[in-house]
Amino acid sequence: RLVDADAVINLYTAPASGALGWLWGLLGVLVALAVVILIVGLGGDESFLQNLIDTWNNFALSVQEWFK
């Protein structure tokens, strides 16, 4: 049988959607943020929450030092 080549190409080609690309990008950012939070929370000697608080406080103090 003969099949139209354009029809076959359309069957196996995903439509290009800018919104889908943005969603994948957002998902990647959220996953990266979750991994960073897990690493920071589990990386110290204290409890998970205390490690997050200490890291945030150190970061905030560093930023405040930039503007003194």
Distance bins in CASP14 RR format, pairs under 12 A and 6 or more apart:
PFRMAT RR
TARGET T0000
AUTHOR 0000-0000-0000
RMODE 2
METHOD distances of the structure
MODEL  1
1 8 0 0 0 0 0 1 0 0 0 0 0
2 8 0 0 0 0 0 1 0 0 0 0 0
3 9 0 0 0 0 0 1 0 0 0 0 0
3 10 0 0 0 0 0 1 0 0 0 0 0
3 11 0 0 0 0 1 0 0 0 0 0 0
4 10 0 0 0 0 1 0 0 0 0 0 0
4 11 0 0 0 0 0 1 0 0 0 0 0
5 11 0 0 0 0 0 1 0 0 0 0 0
5 12 0 0 0 0 0 1 0 0 0 0 0
6 12 0 0 0 0 0 1 0 0 0 0 0
6 13 0 0 0 0 0 1 0 0 0 0 0
7 13 0 0 0 0 0 1 0 0 0 0 0
14 20 0 0 0 0 1 0 0 0 0 0 0
14 21 0 0 0 0 0 1 0 0 0 0 0
15 21 0 0 0 0 0 1 0 0 0 0 0
17 23 0 0 0 0 1 0 0 0 0 0 0
17 24 0 0 0 0 0 1 0 0 0 0 0
18 24 0 0 0 0 1 0 0 0 0 0 0
18 25 0 0 0 0 0 1 0 0 0 0 0
19 25 0 0 0 0 0 1 0 0 0 0 0
19 26 0 0 0 0 0 1 0 0 0 0 0
20 26 0 0 0 0 0 1 0 0 0 0 0
20 27 0 0 0 0 0 1 0 0 0 0 0
21 27 0 0 0 0 1 0 0 0 0 0 0
21 28 0 0 0 0 0 1 0 0 0 0 0
22 28 0 0 0 0 0 1 0 0 0 0 0
22 29 0 0 0 0 0 1 0 0 0 0 0
23 29 0 0 0 0 0 1 0 0 0 0 0
23 30 0 0 0 0 0 1 0 0 0 0 0
24 30 0 0 0 0 0 1 0 0 0 0 0
24 31 0 0 0 0 0 1 0 0 0 0 0
25 31 0 0 0 0 1 0 0 0 0 0 0
25 32 0 0 0 0 1 0 0 0 0 0 0
26 32 0 0 0 0 0 1 0 0 0 0 0
26 33 0 0 0 0 0 1 0 0 0 0 0
27 33 0 0 0 0 0 1 0 0 0 0 0
27 34 0 0 0 0 0 1 0 0 0 0 0
28 34 0 0 0 0 1 0 0 0 0 0 0
28 35 0 0 0 0 1 0 0 0 0 0 0
28 36 0 0 0 0 0 1 0 0 0 0 0
29 35 0 0 0 0 0 1 0 0 0 0 0
29 36 0 0 0 0 0 1 0 0 0 0 0
30 36 0 0 0 0 0 1 0 0 0 0 0
30 37 0 0 0 0 0 1 0 0 0 0 0
31 37 0 0 0 0 0 1 0 0 0 0 0
31 38 0 0 0 0 0 1 0 0 0 0 0
32 38 0 0 0 0 0 1 0 0 0 0 0
32 39 0 0 0 0 0 1 0 0 0 0 0
33 39 0 0 0 0 0 1 0 0 0 0 0
33 40 0 0 0 0 0 1 0 0 0 0 0
34 40 0 0 0 0 0 1 0 0 0 0 0
34 41 0 0 0 0 0 1 0 0 0 0 0
35 41 0 0 0 0 0 1 0 0 0 0 0
35 42 0 0 0 0 0 1 0 0 0 0 0
36 42 0 0 0 0 0 1 0 0 0 0 0
36 43 0 0 0 0 0 1 0 0 0 0 0
36 52 0 0 0 0 0 1 0 0 0 0 0
36 55 0 0 0 0 1 0 0 0 0 0 0
36 56 0 0 0 0 0 1 0 0 0 0 0
36 59 0 0 0 0 0 1 0 0 0 0 0
37 43 0 0 0 0 0 1 0 0 0 0 0
37 48 0 0 0 0 1 0 0 0 0 0 0
37 49 0 0 0 0 0 1 0 0 0 0 0
37 51 0 0 0 0 1 0 0 0 0 0 0
37 52 1 0 0 1 0 0 0 0 0 0 0
37 55 0 0 0 0 1 0 0 0 0 0 0
37 56 0 0 0 0 0 1 0 0 0 0 0
38 48 0 0 0 0 1 0 0 0 0 0 0
38 51 0 0 0 0 0 1 0 0 0 0 0
38 52 0 0 0 0 0 1 0 0 0 0 0
39 48 0 0 0 0 0 1 0 0 0 0 0
39 51 0 0 0 0 1 0 0 0 0 0 0
39 52 0 0 0 0 0 1 0 0 0 0 0
39 55 0 0 0 0 1 0 0 0 0 0 0
40 46 0 0 0 0 0 1 0 0 0 0 0
40 48 0 0 0 0 1 0 0 0 0 0 0
40 49 0 0 0 0 0 1 0 0 0 0 0
40 50 0 0 0 0 0 1 0 0 0 0 0
40 51 1 0 0 1 0 0 0 0 0 0 0
40 52 1 0 0 1 0 0 0 0 0 0 0
40 53 0 0 0 0 0 1 0 0 0 0 0
40 54 0 0 0 0 1 0 0 0 0 0 0
40 55 1 0 1 0 0 0 0 0 0 0 0
40 56 0 0 0 0 1 0 0 0 0 0 0
40 58 0 0 0 0 0 1 0 0 0 0 0
40 59 0 0 0 0 1 0 0 0 0 0 0
41 47 0 0 0 0 1 0 0 0 0 0 0
41 48 1 0 1 0 0 0 0 0 0 0 0
41 49 1 0 0 1 0 0 0 0 0 0 0
41 50 0 0 0 0 1 0 0 0 0 0 0
41 51 1 0 1 0 0 0 0 0 0 0 0
41 52 1 0 1 0 0 0 0 0 0 0 0
41 53 0 0 0 0 1 0 0 0 0 0 0
41 54 0 0 0 0 1 0 0 0 0 0 0
41 55 1 0 0 1 0 0 0 0 0 0 0
41 56 0 0 0 0 0 1 0 0 0 0 0
42 48 1 0 0 1 0 0 0 0 0 0 0
42 49 0 0 0 0 0 1 0 0 0 0 0
42 50 0 0 0 0 0 1 0 0 0 0 0
42 51 1 0 0 1 0 0 0 0 0 0 0
42 52 0 0 0 0 1 0 0 0 0 0 0
42 55 0 0 0 0 0 1 0 0 0 0 0
43 50 0 0 0 0 0 1 0 0 0 0 0
43 51 1 0 0 1 0 0 0 0 0 0 0
43 52 0 0 0 0 0 1 0 0 0 0 0
43 54 0 0 0 0 0 1 0 0 0 0 0
43 55 0 0 0 0 1 0 0 0 0 0 0
44 50 0 0 0 0 1 0 0 0 0 0 0
44 51 1 0 1 0 0 0 0 0 0 0 0
44 52 0 0 0 0 1 0 0 0 0 0 0
44 53 0 0 0 0 0 1 0 0 0 0 0
44 54 0 0 0 0 1 0 0 0 0 0 0
44 55 0 0 0 0 1 0 0 0 0 0 0
44 58 0 0 0 0 0 1 0 0 0 0 0
45 51 0 0 0 0 1 0 0 0 0 0 0
45 54 0 0 0 0 1 0 0 0 0 0 0
46 52 0 0 0 0 1 0 0 0 0 0 0
46 53 0 0 0 0 1 0 0 0 0 0 0
46 54 1 0 0 1 0 0 0 0 0 0 0
46 55 0 0 0 0 0 1 0 0 0 0 0
47 53 0 0 0 0 1 0 0 0 0 0 0
47 54 0 0 0 0 0 1 0 0 0 0 0
48 54 0 0 0 0 0 1 0 0 0 0 0
48 55 0 0 0 0 0 1 0 0 0 0 0
49 55 0 0 0 0 0 1 0 0 0 0 0
49 56 0 0 0 0 0 1 0 0 0 0 0
50 56 0 0 0 0 0 1 0 0 0 0 0
50 57 0 0 0 0 0 1 0 0 0 0 0
51 57 0 0 0 0 0 1 0 0 0 0 0
51 58 0 0 0 0 0 1 0 0 0 0 0
52 58 0 0 0 0 0 1 0 0 0 0 0
52 59 0 0 0 0 0 1 0 0 0 0 0
53 59 0 0 0 0 0 1 0 0 0 0 0
53 60 0 0 0 0 0 1 0 0 0 0 0
54 60 0 0 0 0 0 1 0 0 0 0 0
54 61 0 0 0 0 0 1 0 0 0 0 0
55 61 0 0 0 0 0 1 0 0 0 0 0
55 62 0 0 0 0 0 1 0 0 0 0 0
56 62 0 0 0 0 0 1 0 0 0 0 0
56 63 0 0 0 0 0 1 0 0 0 0 0
57 63 0 0 0 0 0 1 0 0 0 0 0
57 64 0 0 0 0 0 1 0 0 0 0 0
58 64 0 0 0 0 0 1 0 0 0 0 0
58 65 0 0 0 0 0 1 0 0 0 0 0
59 65 0 0 0 0 0 1 0 0 0 0 0
59 66 0 0 0 0 0 1 0 0 0 0 0
60 66 0 0 0 0 0 1 0 0 0 0 0
60 67 0 0 0 0 0 1 0 0 0 0 0
61 67 0 0 0 0 0 1 0 0 0 0 0
61 68 0 0 0 0 0 1 0 0 0 0 0
62 68 0 0 0 0 0 1 0 0 0 0 0
END
